[in-house]
């Protein structure tokens, strides 16, 4: 393979990895930067949230719907409880470069707040949140695999390059993988 072709492939792979990383990083950073909506109604935008579910299916409204279904409670109450949690836990300062909030502590605080607000056992809320997050991560992994498979098929990436991107995301080297 010529040097020019290798450089071109390397740059292309790097650009794809960077693009995938930025997209996944956006999702990961959204989990640490809450942004409450203007009303307490369900919102389906992809604004950042402190609950770590940005990008999940239809957004915040879908999370409330999924939680309501799993917990057997009214969706409006779940939406209100999530909004109240976000408002109460909005950071007063921007996160320091290179630091990540303790996701386990955030998840526990959210589960506790939702359980109290909804009158449901905290363990049930924790289990439901875990199921929803796992489903969202599975969807994201499948979407990334589809994009990488297409890039390999189109000749944009080699199979080894696609595997390297997948591994980097899974290990948390780029993007928000490795949860």
C-alpha positions, 0 to 999 in steps of 0.5 A, spaced: 500 500 500 502 506 498 504 511 503 499 516 501 494 511 501 496 509 508 496 516 510 489 518 507 486 511 511 489 513 517 486 520 517 480 518 515 480 513 521 482 518 526 476 523 523 471 517 524 474 515 531 474 523 533 467 524 530 464 518 534 468 520 540 465 527 540 458 524 539 459 519 545 463 524 549 457 529 548 452 524 551 457 522 557 458 530 558 451 531 558 450 526 564 454 531 568 451 538 566 444 538 568 439 543 564 432 544 566 427 545 561 423 551 562 416 547 564 415 541 568 412 538 562 415 532 558 421 534 554 423 530 548 429 535 546 436 532 547 439 537 552 444 535 557 441 532 563 444 530 570 440 523 570 445 520 564 440 518 559 441 524 554 440 521 547 435 515 550 430 513 545 425 519 545 429 523 550 427 525 557 419 524 556 421 517 554 425 516 560 419 518 564 414 514 560 419 508 561 420 509 568 412 510 569 411 503 566 416 499 569 414 502 576 407 502 575 406 510 576 403 516 573 408 518 567 406 526 569 408 524 576 415 521 574 416 527 569 415 532 575 419 528 580 425 528 575 424 535 574 424 537 581 431 532 582 434 536 576 432 543 579 435 541 586 441 538 583 443 543 578 451 544 579 453 551 581 459 551 577 462 548 571 465 541 572 473 542 572 476 540 566 478 532 566 474 531 572 467 527 572 462 527 577 461 520 581 456 517 577 454 512 582 453 517 587 448 521 582 444 515 580 443 513 588 441 520 589 436 520 583 433 513 585 432 516 592 429 522 590 424 519 585 423 513 590 421 518 595 417 523 590 413 517 587 412 513 594 416 507 591 421 502 594 428 505 592 430 498 590 425 498 584 427 505 582 434 503 582 433 497 578 428 500 573 433 506 572 439 501 571 434 497 566 433 503 562 440 505 562 443 498 559 437 499 554 440 506 552 447 503 552 445 497 548 442 501 542 448 506 542 453 500 541 448 497 536 448 504 532 455 505 532 456 498 530 452 499 524 456 505 522 462 502 523 460 496 519 458 501 513 464 504 513 468 498 512 463 496 507 464 502 503 472 501 504 472 508 508 475 503 514 478 497 515 475 491 519 481 492 524 480 500 524 473 499 526 475 494 531 479 499 534 474 504 534 469 499 538 474 497 543 476 505 544 469 506 546 468 500 550 474 502 554 472 509 555 478 511 551 474 515 547 467 517 548 462 515 553 463 507 553 466 503 559 460 504 563 
